[in-house]
């Protein structure tokens, strides 16, 4: 099993196809110290499906989980096994040549030649190990190292997944579906894609693609499609969970889809926010009957805030996800007021501060949604279907508030 562990660790950290890792030839110099940095190594494999194109991986020798360190350690550990295989090969070759000289039958020659070729393969293979019966074995692409799981013949990955899934079930987490050695390349590519924030060039380099369009097709087929499928699955899971509680809350659904969890405290905070009074511009107010003196100096306990210029009220204003249309409306109203007001009067007022605060708030929302809402309100003001409070007064008297 240790050979399987070493092999799959290298598979997980190279992004190579299993065939490339299997084909490493211990008789060749495929692993060497970097010529410009003695602390680094270069690992070189050959991809037969790409016409023998070389696949490069570099890393630090000190990284014990890196493929270079693992392969070097495994070669040193199995050196005695390889030496014994070389001895066995020499003996088998001598026996084969002796059979030919003695005129043995063709069937016997073919049988002995197959033994020679198998030993040659073993001498070249990096992944040697000692079988249960004491013979020397090695990993290859044609046969699977058979292990035991609960009395059944199993592969290393089946044993690994069984252990992981038992732990995940105990934690209440979903199990991992079947995984093959060929899936490791896709998993590695997905990892690189995510940590690079979707950088296609990082994927190209990690997978050793010769052409960028190869990486584009690979990403589209193996990463983007799976991500879209996963998003659909998780959305449906969240949707049916909400239906099971007798509700469909769009805000909660959106949070679940983006972040994966809504705590009781979050739900209570959402409920409290929704219970707040809303102003004309769709902003919630913590205490509408007691506006700050800076907003309404003449305020009394029985009088609700009349100014409702919430973008200036940092003390009481609460921005909600559904506040976007009202804030976009107010920003376009300010644009209209600015266009009808002398510059000197504009800059003497509180309107510039209100406008700047509005810009800051709108950065909290998706840019496309902000653009669409502002265009909608700009058109409504332009065609007269929306009246801007105070605009006629500003236009006629050149006053400012």
MISE-621936 format. One line per 4 residues: their letters; for each residue x, y negated, z negated of C-alpha. Coordinates in Angstrom, 2 decimals. Layout:
a = X,Y,Z; ...
REM end
This chain:
xxxx = 0.00,0.00,0.00; 2.92,-2.38,-0.64; 3.79,-2.37,3.06; 0.17,-3.33,3.83
xxxx = 0.34,-6.15,1.28; 3.56,-7.53,2.78; 2.21,-7.23,6.34; -1.09,-8.99,5.60
xxxx = 0.61,-11.75,3.59; 2.73,-12.50,6.65; -0.34,-12.29,8.88; -2.14,-14.83,6.69
xxxx = 0.79,-17.27,6.78; 1.79,-17.16,10.46; -1.44,-17.34,12.45; -0.06,-14.60,14.71
xxxx = -2.03,-11.81,16.29; -1.38,-8.47,14.52; 0.31,-7.15,17.69; 3.03,-9.82,17.47
xxxx = 3.82,-8.97,13.84; 3.78,-5.23,14.53; 6.18,-5.67,17.45; 8.99,-7.33,15.47
xxxx = 12.12,-5.29,16.23; 14.39,-4.67,13.24; 17.31,-4.07,15.62; 17.09,-7.64,16.94
xxxx = 17.77,-11.04,15.36; 14.19,-12.28,15.10; 14.72,-13.94,11.69; 17.55,-16.40,11.18
xxxx = 18.58,-19.43,9.18; 17.68,-22.73,10.84; 20.78,-24.11,12.64; 20.27,-27.61,11.22
xxxx = 19.02,-26.79,7.72; 20.32,-23.82,5.68; 17.29,-24.05,3.40; 14.94,-23.20,6.27
xxxx = 14.41,-20.15,8.45; 13.12,-19.51,11.96; 10.91,-16.49,12.64; 10.45,-15.52,16.30
xxxx = 7.95,-13.04,17.69; 6.90,-12.12,21.22; 3.32,-12.20,22.43; 2.96,-9.45,25.03
xxxx = -0.49,-10.67,26.15; 1.08,-14.01,27.09; 3.85,-12.51,29.18; 6.28,-12.17,26.30
xxxx = 5.98,-15.82,25.25; 7.95,-16.49,22.08; 5.99,-17.40,18.96; 7.83,-19.58,16.43
xxxx = 7.28,-19.99,12.70; 9.55,-21.97,10.40; 9.56,-22.34,6.64; 11.64,-22.61,3.49
xxxx = 13.61,-19.62,2.23; 12.61,-20.49,-1.34; 8.90,-20.08,-0.56; 8.24,-16.57,-1.89
xxxx = 4.85,-16.38,-0.15; 6.28,-17.39,3.23; 6.69,-14.81,6.01; 10.46,-15.37,6.29
xxxx = 11.11,-14.59,2.63; 8.75,-11.58,2.63; 10.20,-10.00,5.78; 13.81,-10.53,4.64
xxxx = 13.03,-8.96,1.26; 11.20,-6.04,2.89; 14.06,-5.32,5.30; 16.50,-5.25,2.39
xxxx = 14.18,-3.05,0.34; 13.72,-0.48,3.13; 17.32,-0.47,4.38; 17.93,3.05,3.00
xxxx = 14.77,4.34,4.70; 15.92,2.89,8.02; 19.35,4.46,7.58; 17.70,7.84,7.03
xxxx = 15.53,7.35,10.12; 18.62,6.59,12.22; 20.18,9.84,11.00; 16.98,11.73,11.79
xxxx = 16.89,10.15,15.24; 20.47,11.20,16.04; 19.69,14.77,15.00; 16.46,14.83,17.00
xxxx = 18.19,13.47,20.10; 20.89,16.12,19.83; 18.23,18.79,19.46; 16.32,17.45,22.48
xxxx = 19.45,17.40,24.68; 20.31,20.92,23.57; 16.85,22.13,24.62; 17.34,20.62,28.08
xxxx = 20.72,22.31,28.44; 19.18,25.64,27.42; 16.46,25.27,30.06; 13.55,25.05,27.65
xxxx = 10.04,24.85,29.06; 8.61,21.49,30.14; 6.02,21.59,27.34; 8.74,22.05,24.71
xxxx = 10.78,19.22,26.22; 7.76,16.88,26.20; 7.03,17.75,22.56; 10.61,17.08,21.45
xxxx = 10.83,13.88,23.53; 7.70,12.57,21.76; 9.47,13.15,18.42; 12.50,11.20,19.66
xxxx = 10.31,8.32,20.82; 8.42,8.25,17.53; 11.67,8.07,15.54; 12.91,5.29,17.84
xxxx = 9.74,3.37,17.07; 10.27,3.87,13.34; 13.86,2.64,13.52; 12.67,-0.57,15.21
xxxx = 9.65,-1.17,12.95; 9.97,-3.66,10.10; 7.13,-2.17,8.06; 8.60,1.06,6.68
xxxx = 7.25,2.80,3.57; 7.33,6.18,1.81; 4.24,8.32,2.37; 2.52,10.24,-0.42
xxxx = 4.23,13.46,0.60; 7.67,11.84,0.59; 8.05,11.37,4.35; 9.00,8.02,5.87
xxxx = 6.09,6.21,7.52; 5.57,2.83,9.14; 2.72,0.54,10.07; 1.76,0.28,13.72
xxxx = -1.16,-0.93,15.78; -2.30,2.50,16.95; -2.91,4.10,13.58; -4.14,2.76,10.24
xxxx = -2.47,3.51,6.94; -5.18,5.58,5.21; -5.63,4.94,1.49; -8.06,6.17,-1.15
xxxx = -11.04,4.21,-2.49; -13.38,6.05,-4.87; -12.46,9.35,-3.23; -13.03,8.02,0.30
xxxx = -10.50,7.38,3.06; -10.15,3.61,3.37; -7.92,0.93,4.82; -6.00,-1.64,2.78
xxxx = -8.42,-4.43,3.76; -11.42,-2.34,2.69; -9.82,-1.80,-0.73; -8.93,-5.50,-1.01
xxxx = -12.45,-6.64,-0.06; -14.00,-4.16,-2.49; -11.93,-5.63,-5.34; -12.63,-9.24,-4.35
xxxx = -16.36,-8.66,-3.91; -16.70,-6.96,-7.30; -15.13,-10.04,-8.88; -17.37,-12.37,-6.85
xxxx = -20.51,-10.46,-7.81; -19.53,-10.75,-11.48; -19.27,-14.53,-11.00; -22.59,-14.69,-9.17
xxxx = -20.97,-15.60,-5.85; -21.90,-14.20,-2.40; -19.79,-11.32,-1.14; -17.27,-11.58,1.69
xxxx = -18.33,-9.69,4.84; -16.09,-7.21,6.62; -12.70,-8.62,7.67; -10.20,-7.09,10.11
xxxx = -6.54,-7.89,10.69; -7.49,-9.72,13.90; -9.67,-12.12,11.88; -6.62,-13.52,10.07
xxxx = -5.65,-15.63,13.08; -9.09,-17.25,13.14; -8.97,-17.81,9.37; -5.53,-19.40,9.66
xxxx = -6.68,-21.65,12.51; -9.75,-22.74,10.50; -7.50,-23.54,7.52; -5.20,-25.70,9.68
xxxx = -8.21,-27.39,11.31; -9.67,-28.37,7.94; -6.50,-29.54,6.16; -5.59,-31.62,9.23
xxxx = -9.09,-33.19,9.32; -9.85,-31.66,12.71; -6.53,-32.37,14.45; -6.48,-30.30,17.65
xxxx = -2.72,-30.84,18.04; -2.12,-29.26,14.63; -4.12,-26.21,15.73; -2.16,-26.04,19.00
xxxx = 1.15,-26.06,17.14; 0.00,-23.57,14.49; -1.24,-21.06,17.07; 1.72,-21.58,19.44
xxxx = -0.52,-22.36,22.41; 1.34,-23.43,25.53; -1.50,-25.62,26.82; -3.78,-28.05,25.01
xxxx = -6.87,-26.89,26.90; -6.27,-23.39,25.47; -6.48,-24.86,21.97; -9.60,-26.83,22.90
xxxx = -11.38,-23.68,24.14; -10.19,-21.68,21.14; -11.40,-24.34,18.70; -14.77,-24.63,20.42
xxxx = -15.35,-20.87,20.51; -13.83,-19.78,17.20; -14.09,-22.76,14.85; -16.77,-25.24,15.88
xxxx = -19.34,-22.57,16.71; -18.75,-20.81,13.38; -18.93,-24.13,11.50; -22.23,-24.98,13.19
xxxx = -23.58,-21.52,12.38; -22.47,-21.90,8.76; -24.11,-25.33,8.51; -27.39,-23.91,9.82
xxxx = -27.23,-20.98,7.40; -26.49,-23.16,4.37; -29.21,-25.66,5.36; -31.79,-22.88,5.64
xxxx = -30.68,-21.46,2.28; -31.09,-24.88,0.65; -34.40,-25.48,2.44; -35.95,-22.21,1.27
xxxx = -34.61,-22.80,-2.25; -36.40,-26.18,-2.27; -39.59,-24.58,-0.92; -39.33,-22.01,-3.70
xxxx = -39.59,-24.91,-6.16; -42.63,-26.27,-4.33; -40.95,-29.32,-2.84; -38.87,-30.63,0.07
xxxx = -36.74,-33.54,-1.09; -34.72,-34.94,1.81; -32.25,-36.71,-0.48; -31.54,-33.55,-2.46
xxxx = -31.29,-31.49,0.74; -28.74,-33.92,2.18; -26.66,-33.84,-1.01; -26.74,-30.03,-1.12
xxxx = -25.64,-29.83,2.51; -22.72,-32.22,1.97; -21.55,-31.31,-1.54; -23.16,-27.97,-2.35
xxxx = -24.59,-28.68,-5.80; -27.13,-30.91,-7.54; -26.92,-30.96,-11.33; -29.84,-31.62,-13.69
xxxx = -28.23,-34.95,-14.59; -28.11,-35.93,-10.90; -31.78,-35.05,-10.42; -32.78,-37.06,-13.49
xxxx = -30.76,-40.05,-12.28; -32.48,-39.82,-8.89; -35.88,-39.70,-10.60; -35.00,-42.74,-12.72
xxxx = -33.83,-44.71,-9.68; -36.97,-43.88,-7.76; -39.08,-45.16,-10.64; -37.43,-48.58,-10.43
xxxx = -39.32,-51.48,-8.86; -38.34,-52.28,-5.27; -37.70,-55.77,-3.96; -38.65,-57.18,-0.57
xxxx = -35.33,-55.95,0.84; -35.77,-52.37,-0.41; -33.30,-52.66,-3.29; -34.28,-51.26,-6.70
xxxx = -34.16,-53.51,-9.77; -33.20,-52.45,-13.29; -35.31,-55.17,-14.94; -37.45,-57.23,-12.51
xxxx = -39.22,-59.14,-15.34; -35.94,-60.39,-16.78; -33.86,-61.62,-13.84; -30.39,-62.98,-14.68
xxxx = -30.22,-66.73,-15.33; -27.85,-67.02,-12.38; -30.67,-65.81,-10.13; -33.71,-67.46,-11.72
xxxx = -32.86,-70.02,-14.46; -36.51,-70.80,-15.18; -37.37,-67.11,-15.72; -39.71,-66.06,-18.55
xxxx = -40.53,-62.64,-19.97; -43.87,-62.49,-18.17; -42.69,-63.60,-14.76; -41.32,-61.20,-12.18
xxxx = -38.29,-62.26,-10.15; -39.46,-64.47,-7.30; -36.19,-65.05,-5.44; -35.46,-61.38,-4.66
xxxx = -32.05,-62.16,-3.19; -30.78,-58.82,-4.41; -27.47,-58.96,-2.55; -26.44,-61.71,-4.97
xxxx = -27.65,-59.87,-8.08; -24.87,-57.54,-9.20; -26.39,-57.26,-12.69; -29.72,-55.64,-11.76
xxxx = -29.54,-54.48,-8.12; -29.47,-50.71,-7.48; -28.68,-49.62,-3.91; -30.54,-46.46,-2.88
xxxx = -30.21,-44.28,0.24; -33.55,-45.65,1.46; -32.39,-49.28,0.99; -30.74,-49.43,4.42
xxxx = -33.70,-50.83,6.46; -34.32,-53.67,3.99; -30.66,-54.63,3.69; -30.25,-54.55,7.48
xxxx = -33.35,-56.79,7.72; -31.85,-59.29,5.26; -28.54,-59.35,7.13; -30.30,-60.25,10.37
xxxx = -32.34,-62.88,8.53; -29.08,-64.40,7.30; -27.72,-64.33,10.86; -30.80,-66.27,12.01
xxxx = -30.50,-68.78,9.14; -26.80,-69.26,9.89; -27.58,-69.99,13.52; -30.09,-72.69,12.53
xxxx = -28.00,-74.30,9.79; -25.16,-76.84,10.09; -21.84,-75.22,9.21; -21.18,-77.64,6.35
xxxx = -24.51,-76.91,4.72; -24.08,-73.16,5.25; -20.74,-72.99,3.44; -22.03,-75.12,0.55
xxxx = -24.78,-72.60,-0.14; -24.87,-69.07,-1.58; -25.65,-67.59,1.83; -21.99,-66.75,2.70
xxxx = -21.65,-64.79,-0.56; -24.92,-63.00,0.12; -23.79,-62.17,3.65; -20.41,-60.83,2.48
xxxx = -22.05,-58.68,-0.19; -24.42,-57.32,2.44; -21.50,-56.35,4.68; -19.86,-54.51,1.78
xxxx = -23.07,-52.64,0.98; -23.67,-51.61,4.60; -20.27,-49.88,4.64; -21.81,-47.31,2.30
xxxx = -24.16,-46.14,5.07; -23.43,-44.30,8.35; -22.22,-46.78,10.96; -24.61,-45.54,13.66
xxxx = -27.63,-45.88,11.35; -26.55,-49.40,10.33; -26.12,-50.45,13.96; -29.56,-49.09,14.93
xxxx = -31.34,-50.81,12.01; -29.67,-54.17,12.63; -30.52,-54.05,16.33; -34.14,-53.25,15.45
xxxx = -34.47,-56.22,13.09; -32.58,-58.58,15.39; -35.07,-57.75,18.15; -38.03,-58.19,15.77
xxxx = -36.79,-61.65,14.74; -36.07,-62.59,18.34; -39.53,-61.67,19.65; -41.30,-63.25,16.66
xxxx = -42.76,-60.05,15.23; -40.78,-60.62,12.03; -40.83,-63.96,10.20; -37.66,-65.09,8.43
xxxx = -38.57,-66.76,5.10; -37.41,-70.39,5.06; -36.18,-70.41,8.65; -38.69,-73.03,9.86
xxxx = -37.84,-75.24,6.90; -34.15,-74.99,7.68; -34.72,-75.69,11.37; -36.98,-78.69,10.82
xxxx = -35.35,-80.37,7.84; -31.78,-79.10,8.13; -32.11,-78.19,4.49; -30.42,-75.29,2.77
x = -31.35,-73.11,-0.23
REM end
